[in-house]
Amino acid sequence: MIFWKPMVAVFFVLAGGVGENDVADWVKQLQHSSVATRQAAEEALLQAGPEILPFLPDSASLPPETRLRLNRIRLRLERQQSETTLQNAQVHISQPRTLAEVLSTVEQQTGNRLELGVDGSVEWTPKKTEKEDFWPFVDGLCDALSLQLQPQNEKKGWILLKNRRKTSRHAAQNPRVAYLGPFRMEPTRITSTILLENNTSATRLQVELAWEPRLQPILAQLTWKTLQNAAGEDFSAELLPRVHELPVGMRESRIVAELPLGVKSVETLRQQSQISLGGTLQTVVAGPIFPFTFENLTEKIGREFPPISHRQAEILVTLTGLRREGHSLVATLRYRYEHSHGAMESHRTWVYENPATLEKDSQQIASTRYEMLRQTDHEIALDIYFPWQDDLHGWKLIYPRAVGIYQIEYPFLMKDIPIP
């Protein structure tokens, strides 16, 4: 998952010719006496896109309507920025490089870390000079250098090892592979069994769903929709069951699931040499992580204070209490998402990932534990415990949270799956 750092406000000319001075002029027009002018300025700022976020001023001292418009603009642009990070990353390498240099460049350009399990001094020459989506690029690299991706144990990401497979990884040469934005899907095994006592058969398809390491899917669901044989004959009406939920792990970069491939007639699959299977992948993905920061802790410890809230994109994070409990400093926090898409359900393990730190200069103290106080479909409240600090002057409480939860759907088609 990419850690989302706020951009530094420096003067430059934005794409499309929009500059910092233009942003300042539009902000002034938000205070114009004409409603039409104010509305036009708001639309202009929205059309400029998330690149102008560093240049939007603090709205606290502005008139109420201007403050309302500016906050609305900021939230919409933050949402747009967050959603953009969930699109598939692209790689652009046009010159020959060593494998180690390639992986370093890929991480710089995409935020996806790939580690070496082979000699990194091997030379590689790109076949394409234009930008390429992450998964086609990596598959082409693996095919060219006879490499294979393997997930790392207890760690998100991939390691490059010597290739043991005989088929191409790239969808251009392997029609069973499907690229779905930042996801890659491939059937890895198919088995058919016959229950002899009543002569019924069952077919199961093992599917690997992989994603870019920078992402954190929360849940995933496959729906079978189309089934054709090698001659193009359609048997879609025969499919059952159609919907399958895939188990998603927090520290993983792939799912390997064995799914039933059922049809109404036993003979439908038995009589085929190969099939093409299509459908949709529905995913719920956490947005980029933002470090919500709470300061002036010495003024709050053991006292009642008005809740302190920070909003970013689709999340509101609030500090409601700070107290000493034995040898612990306890911070009471709550966070609420505008749209959760079922991600806040109690059995979703990602809600139990609550790292937080106390930070001062170069010092950092990690939280020791937390206790859940309340959990609803959209909101969570919890106590976070830290080792007690006698002097809290200058310390900050940092609570990283995904700025949104987003639902994305991709159509897929996996061709030429052999039937045993």
C-alpha positions as CSV (number, residue, x, y, z in Angstrom):
1,M,0.0,0.0,0.0
2,I,1.4,3.4,-0.9
3,F,1.8,5.8,2.0
4,W,0.1,9.0,0.8
5,K,2.3,12.0,1.5
6,P,0.8,15.5,1.0
7,M,2.4,17.4,-1.9
8,V,4.6,20.3,-1.2
9,A,3.2,23.7,-2.4
10,V,5.7,25.1,-4.9
11,F,5.0,27.2,-7.9
12,F,4.8,25.4,-11.2
13,V,2.5,25.4,-14.3
14,L,0.0,22.5,-14.2
15,A,-0.9,20.3,-17.1
16,G,-3.3,22.1,-19.5
17,G,-1.7,25.5,-18.8
18,V,-3.3,26.0,-15.3
19,G,-0.9,27.6,-12.9
20,E,-0.8,28.7,-9.2
21,N,-1.9,32.2,-10.1
22,D,-4.9,30.9,-11.9
23,V,-5.9,29.0,-8.8
24,A,-5.6,32.1,-6.7
25,D,-7.7,34.1,-9.1
26,W,-10.5,31.4,-9.1
27,V,-10.4,31.3,-5.3
28,K,-11.0,35.1,-5.3
29,Q,-13.9,34.7,-7.7
30,L,-15.5,32.3,-5.2
31,Q,-16.3,35.5,-3.2
32,H,-17.7,37.4,-6.2
33,S,-21.1,39.1,-5.8
34,S,-22.5,37.2,-8.8
35,V,-23.8,33.7,-8.1
36,A,-22.9,32.7,-11.7
37,T,-19.3,33.9,-11.3
38,R,-18.9,32.0,-8.0
39,Q,-20.3,28.8,-9.6
40,A,-18.1,29.2,-12.7
41,A,-15.0,29.6,-10.4
42,E,-16.0,26.4,-8.5
43,E,-16.4,24.5,-11.7
44,A,-13.0,25.8,-13.0
45,L,-11.2,24.6,-9.8
46,L,-12.9,21.2,-10.0
47,Q,-11.9,20.8,-13.7
48,A,-8.3,21.7,-12.9
49,G,-8.0,18.4,-11.0
50,P,-6.2,17.1,-7.9
51,E,-2.9,18.8,-9.0
52,I,-4.1,22.1,-7.6
53,L,-4.7,20.7,-4.0
54,P,-1.4,22.2,-2.7
55,F,-2.5,25.6,-3.8
56,L,-5.9,25.7,-2.1
57,P,-5.8,28.1,0.8
58,D,-6.9,27.5,4.4
59,S,-10.6,28.3,4.5
60,A,-10.9,29.2,8.2
61,S,-10.8,32.9,7.7
62,L,-13.0,33.1,4.6
63,P,-16.7,34.0,4.5
64,P,-19.1,31.1,5.3
65,E,-20.2,30.4,1.7
66,T,-16.7,30.6,0.3
67,R,-15.5,28.3,3.0
68,L,-18.3,25.8,2.1
69,R,-17.5,25.9,-1.6
70,L,-13.7,25.6,-0.9
71,N,-14.2,22.6,1.4
72,R,-16.5,21.0,-1.1
73,I,-13.9,21.4,-3.8
74,R,-11.1,20.1,-1.6
75,L,-13.1,16.9,-0.7
76,R,-14.0,16.2,-4.3
77,L,-10.5,16.6,-5.5
78,E,-9.1,14.4,-2.7
79,R,-11.6,11.7,-3.6
80,Q,-10.5,12.0,-7.2
81,Q,-6.9,11.8,-6.3
82,S,-7.5,8.8,-4.1
83,E,-9.5,6.9,-6.8
84,T,-6.7,7.6,-9.3
85,T,-4.2,5.7,-7.2
86,L,-6.4,2.6,-7.5
87,Q,-6.0,2.4,-11.3
88,N,-3.4,0.2,-12.8
89,A,0.2,1.6,-12.6
90,Q,2.3,2.0,-15.7
91,V,6.0,1.5,-16.4
92,H,8.1,3.3,-18.9
93,I,11.6,2.0,-19.6
94,S,13.0,2.6,-23.1
95,Q,16.7,1.8,-22.7
96,P,18.5,-1.5,-21.9
97,R,19.0,-1.9,-18.2
98,T,20.3,-4.5,-15.7
99,L,17.5,-6.5,-14.0
100,A,18.4,-4.8,-10.7
101,E,18.0,-1.3,-12.3
102,V,14.7,-2.4,-13.9
103,L,13.2,-3.4,-10.5
104,S,14.4,-0.1,-9.0
105,T,12.8,1.9,-11.8
106,V,9.6,-0.1,-11.5
107,E,9.4,0.7,-7.8
108,Q,10.1,4.4,-8.4
109,Q,7.4,4.7,-11.1
110,T,4.7,2.5,-9.6
111,G,5.3,2.1,-5.8
112,N,5.4,-1.7,-6.4
113,R,8.4,-3.4,-4.9
114,L,9.8,-6.5,-6.6
115,E,12.7,-8.3,-5.0
116,L,15.6,-10.2,-6.6
117,G,16.0,-14.0,-6.1
118,V,18.4,-14.2,-9.1
119,D,21.4,-12.4,-10.5
120,G,20.5,-8.7,-10.8
121,S,23.3,-8.0,-13.3
122,V,21.5,-9.7,-16.2
123,E,20.9,-7.3,-19.0
124,W,17.4,-6.7,-20.4
125,T,16.4,-4.8,-23.5
126,P,12.8,-3.6,-23.7
127,K,10.7,-4.5,-26.8
128,K,8.4,-1.5,-26.3
129,T,9.5,2.1,-25.8
130,E,6.1,3.5,-24.8
131,K,4.4,3.2,-21.4
132,E,3.0,-0.3,-20.5
133,D,0.7,-1.4,-17.8
134,F,2.4,-3.0,-14.8
135,W,1.2,-6.6,-15.2
136,P,1.9,-6.9,-19.0
137,F,5.3,-5.3,-18.4
138,V,6.2,-7.7,-15.6
139,D,5.0,-10.8,-17.5
140,G,6.9,-9.8,-20.5
141,L,10.1,-9.3,-18.4
142,C,9.6,-12.7,-16.8
143,D,9.1,-14.4,-20.2
144,A,12.2,-12.7,-21.7
145,L,14.5,-13.6,-18.9
146,S,12.9,-17.0,-18.0
147,L,11.8,-15.8,-14.6
148,Q,8.8,-16.5,-12.4
149,L,7.1,-14.5,-9.7
150,Q,6.6,-16.0,-6.3
151,P,4.8,-14.4,-3.3
152,Q,7.0,-13.7,-0.3
153,N,6.1,-15.5,2.9
154,E,4.6,-13.2,5.6
155,K,5.3,-10.2,3.5
156,K,3.3,-8.4,0.8
157,G,5.1,-8.4,-2.6
158,W,6.8,-10.7,-5.0
159,I,10.3,-12.1,-5.6
160,L,11.7,-13.0,-9.0
161,L,13.0,-16.6,-9.2
162,K,14.1,-18.9,-12.0
163,N,11.2,-19.9,-14.1
164,R,9.8,-23.5,-13.7
165,R,6.7,-23.1,-15.9
166,K,6.5,-24.1,-19.5
167,T,3.7,-21.7,-20.6
168,S,4.0,-18.0,-21.1
169,R,2.9,-15.6,-18.4
170,H,1.9,-12.9,-20.9
171,A,-1.7,-12.7,-22.1
172,A,-0.6,-12.1,-25.6
173,Q,0.8,-15.6,-25.8
174,N,-1.4,-17.2,-23.1
175,P,-5.1,-16.5,-23.6
176,R,-5.9,-18.0,-20.2
177,V,-4.4,-14.9,-18.5
178,A,-6.7,-11.9,-17.9
179,Y,-5.5,-8.4,-17.0
180,L,-8.0,-6.5,-14.9
181,G,-6.5,-3.1,-14.2
182,P,-4.2,-3.6,-11.2
183,F,-5.2,-7.2,-11.0
184,R,-4.0,-10.3,-12.9
185,M,-6.1,-13.5,-13.0
186,E,-5.1,-16.9,-14.3
187,P,-6.5,-20.4,-14.0
188,T,-3.7,-22.6,-12.6
189,R,-5.3,-26.0,-12.3
190,I,-8.5,-27.8,-13.4
191,T,-9.7,-31.2,-12.0
192,S,-12.7,-33.4,-12.8
193,T,-13.9,-36.2,-10.6
194,I,-16.6,-38.9,-10.9
195,L,-18.6,-40.2,-8.0
196,L,-18.9,-43.8,-9.1
197,E,-21.9,-44.8,-6.9
198,N,-24.2,-42.5,-8.9
199,N,-22.1,-41.6,-11.9
200,T,-22.1,-37.8,-11.2
201,S,-19.1,-35.6,-12.0
202,A,-17.7,-32.4,-10.6
203,T,-15.2,-30.0,-12.1
204,R,-13.2,-27.6,-10.0
205,L,-11.1,-24.7,-11.3
206,Q,-8.2,-23.3,-9.3
207,V,-7.7,-19.6,-10.0
208,E,-4.9,-17.3,-9.0
209,L,-5.9,-13.6,-8.5
210,A,-2.8,-11.4,-8.0
211,W,-2.6,-7.6,-7.5
212,E,-0.1,-4.9,-7.5
213,P,1.7,-4.9,-4.0
214,R,0.8,-1.3,-3.4
215,L,-2.9,-2.1,-3.2
216,Q,-4.9,-3.6,-0.3
217,P,-8.0,-5.4,-1.4
218,I,-10.5,-6.0,1.4
219,L,-12.9,-8.4,-0.4
220,A,-13.2,-9.9,-3.8
221,Q,-16.0,-11.8,-5.6
222,L,-16.0,-13.7,-8.9
223,T,-19.2,-14.2,-10.9
224,W,-19.2,-16.6,-13.8
225,K,-21.4,-15.2,-16.7
226,T,-20.4,-16.8,-20.0
227,L,-19.3,-20.3,-21.0
228,Q,-18.3,-21.3,-24.5
229,N,-16.6,-24.3,-26.1
230,A,-13.8,-24.3,-28.7
231,A,-16.3,-24.0,-31.5
232,G,-17.9,-20.9,-30.0
233,E,-21.1,-22.6,-28.9
234,D,-22.6,-20.9,-25.9
235,F,-23.5,-22.9,-22.7
236,S,-23.9,-19.9,-20.4
237,A,-27.3,-20.9,-19.3
238,E,-25.8,-24.2,-17.9
239,L,-23.6,-22.5,-15.4
240,L,-24.2,-22.9,-11.6
241,P,-23.4,-21.7,-9.0
242,R,-22.3,-18.4,-10.5
243,V,-21.1,-16.3,-7.6
244,H,-17.9,-17.1,-5.5
245,E,-16.3,-15.0,-2.7
246,L,-12.6,-15.1,-2.5
247,P,-10.7,-15.0,0.8
248,V,-8.5,-11.9,1.0
249,G,-5.4,-11.8,3.3
250,M,-4.0,-8.6,4.7
251,R,-0.3,-9.4,4.2
252,E,-0.7,-11.1,0.8
253,S,-0.4,-10.1,-2.8
254,R,-2.5,-12.9,-4.3
255,I,-5.4,-15.3,-3.7
256,V,-5.4,-18.9,-4.9
257,A,-8.9,-20.3,-4.7
258,E,-10.4,-23.6,-5.9
259,L,-13.9,-22.9,-7.2
260,P,-16.6,-25.2,-8.4
261,L,-17.3,-25.0,-12.2
262,G,-20.8,-26.5,-12.1
263,V,-23.2,-27.0,-15.0
264,K,-26.8,-28.3,-15.1
265,S,-25.9,-31.2,-17.4
266,V,-23.1,-33.5,-16.4
267,E,-22.2,-34.2,-20.1
268,T,-21.9,-30.5,-21.0
269,L,-18.2,-30.3,-19.8
270,R,-17.3,-33.9,-20.3
271,Q,-17.8,-33.5,-24.1
272,Q,-15.6,-30.4,-24.4
273,S,-11.9,-30.4,-25.1
274,Q,-11.6,-26.8,-23.9
275,I,-13.7,-23.9,-22.8
276,S,-13.7,-20.1,-22.5
277,L,-15.0,-18.7,-19.2
278,G,-16.1,-15.1,-18.7
279,G,-17.6,-13.0,-16.0
280,T,-16.8,-10.1,-13.6
281,L,-14.5,-9.5,-10.7
282,Q,-16.0,-7.3,-8.0
283,T,-13.5,-5.9,-5.5
284,V,-13.5,-3.6,-2.5
285,V,-10.1,-1.9,-2.2
286,A,-8.7,0.4,0.5
287,G,-7.5,3.8,-0.7
288,P,-4.0,5.2,-0.1
289,I,-2.9,5.6,3.5
290,F,-2.8,9.1,5.1
291,P,-1.1,9.9,8.4
292,F,-3.7,11.7,10.5
293,T,-1.8,13.8,13.1
294,F,-2.9,15.1,16.5
295,E,-0.7,17.6,18.3
296,N,-0.6,19.5,21.6
297,L,-1.1,16.3,23.6
298,T,0.0,18.0,26.9
299,E,-3.1,20.2,26.8
300,K,-5.4,17.2,26.4
301,I,-4.1,14.5,28.7
302,G,-6.6,13.8,31.5
303,R,-8.9,16.7,30.5
304,E,-12.2,17.1,28.7
305,F,-11.7,18.8,25.3
306,P,-13.9,19.3,22.2
307,P,-13.4,16.4,19.8
308,I,-10.7,17.1,17.3
309,S,-11.5,15.9,13.7
310,H,-9.5,15.7,10.5
311,R,-11.2,14.9,7.2
312,Q,-9.5,13.5,4.1
313,A,-11.3,12.3,1.0
314,E,-14.0,9.9,2.4
315,I,-12.9,9.5,6.0
316,L,-13.3,11.5,9.1
317,V,-10.9,10.7,12.0
318,T,-11.6,12.1,15.4
319,L,-9.7,12.2,18.7
320,T,-12.2,12.2,21.6
321,G,-10.1,11.4,24.6
322,L,-6.5,11.1,26.0
323,R,-5.8,9.7,29.5
324,R,-3.4,7.8,31.6
325,E,-4.2,4.3,32.6
326,G,-1.5,2.7,34.8
327,H,1.7,2.6,32.8
328,S,-0.1,3.4,29.6
329,L,-1.2,6.5,27.6
330,V,-4.6,5.7,26.1
331,A,-5.9,7.6,23.1
332,T,-9.6,7.3,22.2
333,L,-10.2,7.6,18.5
334,R,-13.0,7.0,16.1
335,Y,-13.1,7.0,12.3
336,R,-16.0,7.0,9.9
337,Y,-16.2,6.3,6.1
338,E,-18.9,7.8,3.9
339,H,-19.1,4.6,1.9
340,S,-17.9,1.3,3.3
341,H,-19.2,-1.2,0.8
342,G,-19.4,-3.9,3.5
343,A,-15.7,-3.6,4.4
344,M,-16.5,-2.7,8.0
345,E,-18.2,-6.0,8.8
346,S,-16.7,-7.6,11.9
347,H,-15.3,-10.6,10.1
348,R,-13.2,-8.5,7.8
349,T,-9.7,-8.7,9.3
350,W,-8.4,-5.5,7.9
351,V,-10.3,-3.4,10.5
352,Y,-8.1,-5.0,13.2
353,E,-5.0,-3.5,11.6
354,N,-4.5,-0.4,13.7
355,P,-0.9,0.7,13.8
356,A,-0.3,4.1,15.5
357,T,2.7,5.9,16.8
358,L,3.9,8.7,19.0
359,E,6.5,10.8,17.2
360,K,8.8,13.6,18.2
361,D,11.7,14.7,16.0
362,S,13.4,11.4,15.0
363,Q,11.9,9.4,17.9
364,Q,9.0,7.0,17.3
365,I,7.1,4.9,19.8
366,A,4.7,2.2,18.5
367,S,1.4,1.4,20.1
368,T,1.3,-1.7,22.2
369,R,-2.4,-2.7,21.8
370,Y,-5.9,-1.5,21.2
371,E,-9.4,-2.2,22.4
372,M,-12.5,-2.0,20.1
373,L,-15.2,0.1,21.7
374,R,-17.8,0.3,19.0
375,Q,-18.2,-1.1,15.5
376,T,-20.9,-0.3,13.0
377,D,-21.3,-0.6,9.2
378,H,-19.5,2.8,8.7
379,E,-17.8,3.7,12.0
380,I,-15.3,2.3,14.5
381,A,-14.3,3.6,17.9
382,L,-11.3,2.3,19.8
383,D,-8.8,2.9,22.5
384,I,-5.1,2.8,21.5
385,Y,-2.5,2.1,24.1
386,F,1.1,3.5,24.2
387,P,3.8,3.2,26.9
388,W,3.4,6.1,29.3
389,Q,5.6,9.2,28.7
390,D,6.2,11.5,31.6
391,D,6.7,14.5,29.3
392,L,4.4,14.7,26.3
393,H,5.6,18.1,25.2
394,G,6.4,18.1,21.5
395,W,5.0,14.6,20.9
396,K,2.5,14.0,18.1
397,L,0.0,11.1,17.8
398,I,0.0,9.6,14.3
399,Y,-2.8,7.4,13.2
400,P,-2.5,6.2,9.5
401,R,-5.8,5.3,7.9
402,A,-7.0,4.6,4.3
403,V,-8.6,7.7,3.0
404,G,-11.5,5.8,1.4
405,I,-13.0,2.4,0.5
406,Y,-13.8,1.9,-3.1
407,Q,-15.8,-0.7,-5.0
408,I,-14.5,-1.6,-8.5
409,E,-15.8,-4.1,-11.0
410,Y,-13.8,-5.6,-14.0
411,P,-15.1,-7.9,-16.7
412,F,-12.8,-10.8,-17.7
413,L,-12.5,-13.6,-20.2
414,M,-10.2,-16.6,-19.7
415,K,-9.8,-18.5,-23.0
416,D,-8.7,-22.0,-24.0
417,I,-9.0,-23.7,-20.6
418,P,-8.5,-27.4,-21.3
419,I,-11.1,-29.9,-19.8
420,P,-9.6,-33.1,-18.5
